[in-house]
Amino acid sequence: MQNILVIGANGKTGRIISKVLRDSMEFKPYAMIRKDIQKPFFKNLGIETRLGDLEEDFSDAFKGIDKVIFAAGSGGNTSDEKTVAIDQQGAIRAVEFAKAHKLQKFVMLSSMGTDAPNRVEGLENYLKAKKAADDFLRESKMVYTIVQPGGLTNEKGNQKVEISKSLKKMGQISREDVAQALVYALELERTKNTSFEMISGQDDLKQSMKNFK
């Protein structure tokens, strides 16, 4: 049983990730939360929590952890300063702490559009922050996977997707399918030290993650 730290566990996607991990046979989730008031939700699910604030020192959350999924985000309505603090600097600190604790793998939830942040009006600063964090992870010498989904929806997942290193088109995908992809990425050898974009499609999720180009 591998211990997985979920950073951003109290977000919409983070909660789904935590449940997927809890229901698996291979992983035990540890939900990193910012406040004690968030603890009951996870306690009711039988999921242990770790306190940690991305804008402070949260290195203690990594003790006894094998791998990490970073799914935190500042949200679409925050200031540029908060976006940099969470999506860039918070993610970079997480990579540093993971490396210091010798974790086996770092799985990053990023976004489509980081290859050209200025093309997406209104999301330039968010995508620049994500790109900076992604690039830092790539250069960290940690084993990693970076998942770059299209627009996230709250629709029920069906594990039918379109995946490529570069899709050359925009699209949407359910949070449930993204959560499942992040969990698959913890183990799939094909995803080692690479990144891929994903949107809803017709292909099986796990097979697509094994065979994408």
C-alpha positions as CSV (number, residue, x, y, z in Angstrom):
1,M,0.0,0.0,0.0
2,Q,1.5,3.3,-1.1
3,N,0.9,6.5,0.8
4,I,-0.3,9.3,-1.5
5,L,-0.4,13.0,-0.5
6,V,-3.2,14.9,-2.3
7,I,-2.4,18.6,-2.3
8,G,-5.5,20.6,-3.0
9,A,-7.6,17.8,-1.6
10,N,-10.4,20.1,-0.6
11,G,-11.0,21.4,-4.1
12,K,-13.6,19.9,-6.4
13,T,-11.1,17.8,-8.3
14,G,-9.1,17.0,-5.2
15,R,-12.1,15.6,-3.4
16,I,-12.7,13.2,-6.3
17,I,-9.0,12.2,-6.4
18,S,-9.1,11.4,-2.7
19,K,-12.1,9.1,-3.1
20,V,-10.6,7.3,-6.1
21,L,-7.5,6.6,-4.0
22,R,-9.5,5.5,-1.0
23,D,-11.4,3.0,-3.1
24,S,-8.2,1.6,-4.8
25,M,-6.3,-1.5,-3.6
26,E,-2.9,0.0,-4.1
27,F,-3.0,3.5,-2.5
28,K,-3.8,5.2,0.8
29,P,-4.7,8.9,0.4
30,Y,-3.6,11.6,2.8
31,A,-5.6,14.8,2.1
32,M,-3.6,18.0,2.7
33,I,-6.0,20.6,4.0
34,R,-5.4,24.2,5.0
35,K,-7.8,24.4,8.0
36,D,-9.1,22.1,10.7
37,I,-12.6,23.0,9.7
38,Q,-12.1,21.0,6.5
39,K,-11.2,17.8,8.4
40,P,-14.7,16.4,9.0
41,F,-15.5,15.9,5.3
42,F,-12.5,13.6,4.9
43,K,-13.0,12.0,8.3
44,N,-16.5,10.9,7.3
45,L,-14.9,9.3,4.2
46,G,-12.3,7.5,6.2
47,I,-9.5,9.6,4.8
48,E,-6.7,10.9,7.0
49,T,-5.6,14.5,6.7
50,R,-2.4,16.5,6.9
51,L,-2.4,20.3,7.7
52,G,-0.5,22.4,5.2
53,D,-0.7,25.9,3.7
54,L,0.8,26.4,0.3
55,E,1.9,29.9,1.2
56,E,3.8,28.7,4.3
57,D,6.1,25.8,5.3
58,F,4.1,22.6,4.7
59,S,7.1,20.2,4.6
60,D,5.7,18.2,7.5
61,A,2.8,17.0,5.3
62,F,5.3,14.9,3.3
63,K,6.5,12.7,6.2
64,G,5.9,9.0,5.5
65,I,4.6,9.7,2.0
66,D,5.5,7.7,-1.1
67,K,4.1,9.8,-3.9
68,V,2.2,13.1,-4.4
69,I,-0.6,14.4,-6.6
70,F,-0.6,18.2,-6.8
71,A,-4.2,19.3,-7.6
72,A,-4.3,22.7,-6.0
73,G,-5.4,25.9,-7.8
74,S,-6.0,29.4,-6.8
75,G,-9.3,29.6,-8.7
76,G,-10.4,31.8,-11.6
77,N,-11.4,34.8,-9.6
78,T,-8.3,35.4,-7.5
79,S,-5.7,38.2,-7.9
80,D,-2.5,37.8,-10.0
81,E,-0.5,37.8,-6.7
82,K,-2.6,34.9,-5.2
83,T,-2.3,33.0,-8.5
84,V,1.5,33.2,-8.4
85,A,1.6,32.3,-4.7
86,I,-0.5,29.1,-5.1
87,D,-0.1,27.9,-8.7
88,Q,3.5,28.8,-9.1
89,Q,5.4,29.2,-5.8
90,G,3.2,26.8,-3.9
91,A,3.7,24.1,-6.5
92,I,7.5,24.8,-6.7
93,R,7.7,24.5,-2.9
94,A,5.8,21.2,-3.1
95,V,8.4,19.9,-5.7
96,E,11.2,20.9,-3.4
97,F,9.7,19.2,-0.3
98,A,8.9,16.1,-2.3
99,K,12.5,15.9,-3.5
100,A,13.8,16.5,0.0
101,H,11.7,13.7,1.3
102,K,12.8,11.4,-1.5
103,L,9.3,10.7,-2.8
104,Q,9.1,8.3,-5.7
105,K,6.9,10.3,-8.0
106,F,5.2,13.7,-8.4
107,V,2.0,13.9,-10.4
108,M,1.0,17.5,-11.4
109,L,-2.4,18.6,-12.4
110,S,-1.7,21.4,-14.9
111,S,-3.7,22.8,-17.8
112,M,-3.9,22.9,-21.6
113,G,-2.6,26.2,-22.9
114,T,0.6,26.4,-21.0
115,D,2.6,26.2,-24.2
116,A,1.3,29.6,-25.2
117,P,-0.2,31.4,-22.2
118,N,-0.8,34.7,-24.1
119,R,-3.2,33.0,-26.5
120,V,-6.0,32.4,-23.9
121,E,-7.5,35.7,-23.0
122,G,-8.1,36.2,-19.3
123,L,-6.0,33.2,-18.3
124,E,-2.6,34.5,-19.2
125,N,-1.3,34.9,-15.7
126,Y,-2.8,31.6,-14.5
127,L,-1.2,29.7,-17.4
128,K,2.2,31.4,-17.0
129,A,2.2,30.4,-13.3
130,K,1.3,26.8,-14.3
131,K,4.0,26.8,-16.9
132,A,6.6,28.0,-14.5
133,A,5.7,25.2,-12.0
134,D,5.6,22.6,-14.8
135,D,9.0,23.6,-16.0
136,F,10.5,23.5,-12.5
137,L,9.2,20.0,-12.0
138,R,10.6,18.9,-15.4
139,E,14.0,20.2,-14.4
140,S,13.9,18.9,-10.8
141,K,15.2,15.4,-11.6
142,M,12.2,13.9,-9.8
143,V,10.1,11.2,-11.6
144,Y,7.0,13.1,-12.7
145,T,3.9,13.1,-14.8
146,I,2.2,16.4,-15.8
147,V,-1.5,16.0,-16.8
148,Q,-2.9,19.0,-18.9
149,P,-6.7,18.7,-19.3
150,G,-9.0,21.0,-21.2
151,G,-11.8,22.9,-19.4
152,L,-13.0,21.0,-16.4
153,T,-16.7,20.1,-16.1
154,N,-18.7,18.5,-13.3
155,E,-20.3,15.9,-15.5
156,K,-20.1,12.2,-14.7
157,G,-16.9,10.7,-16.1
158,N,-17.0,7.8,-18.6
159,Q,-13.2,7.3,-19.1
160,K,-13.6,8.0,-22.8
161,V,-10.9,10.6,-23.8
162,E,-8.6,11.9,-26.4
163,I,-5.0,12.2,-25.3
164,S,-1.8,13.5,-27.0
165,K,1.3,15.3,-26.1
166,S,-0.2,18.2,-28.1
167,L,-3.8,17.9,-29.2
168,K,-3.8,21.1,-31.4
169,K,-7.4,21.8,-30.3
170,M,-9.3,22.8,-27.3
171,G,-12.0,20.9,-25.5
172,Q,-13.5,19.9,-22.1
173,I,-13.3,16.9,-19.8
174,S,-15.0,15.8,-16.6
175,R,-13.2,16.2,-13.3
176,E,-13.9,12.5,-12.6
177,D,-11.9,11.5,-15.7
178,V,-9.1,13.8,-14.8
179,A,-9.0,12.5,-11.3
180,Q,-8.8,8.9,-12.6
181,A,-6.0,9.9,-15.0
182,L,-4.0,11.4,-12.2
183,V,-4.3,8.2,-10.2
184,Y,-3.4,6.0,-13.2
185,A,-0.3,8.3,-13.7
186,L,1.0,7.2,-10.3
187,E,1.9,3.8,-11.7
188,L,1.8,3.8,-15.5
189,E,5.4,3.5,-16.9
190,R,4.4,5.2,-20.2
191,T,3.7,8.4,-18.3
192,K,7.1,8.5,-16.6
193,N,8.8,11.9,-17.1
194,T,6.3,13.2,-19.6
195,S,3.2,15.4,-20.0
196,F,0.1,15.0,-22.1
197,E,-3.1,17.0,-22.9
198,M,-6.5,15.4,-22.5
199,I,-10.1,16.1,-23.4
200,S,-13.3,14.1,-23.7
201,G,-13.3,11.7,-26.7
202,Q,-13.9,8.1,-27.8
203,D,-10.9,6.2,-26.6
204,D,-10.4,4.3,-23.4
205,L,-8.6,6.4,-20.8
206,K,-6.1,3.9,-19.4
207,Q,-5.2,2.5,-22.9
208,S,-4.8,6.0,-24.2
209,M,-2.4,6.8,-21.3
210,K,-0.4,3.8,-22.3
211,N,-0.2,4.6,-26.0
212,F,-0.4,8.4,-26.5
213,K,2.0,10.1,-29.0
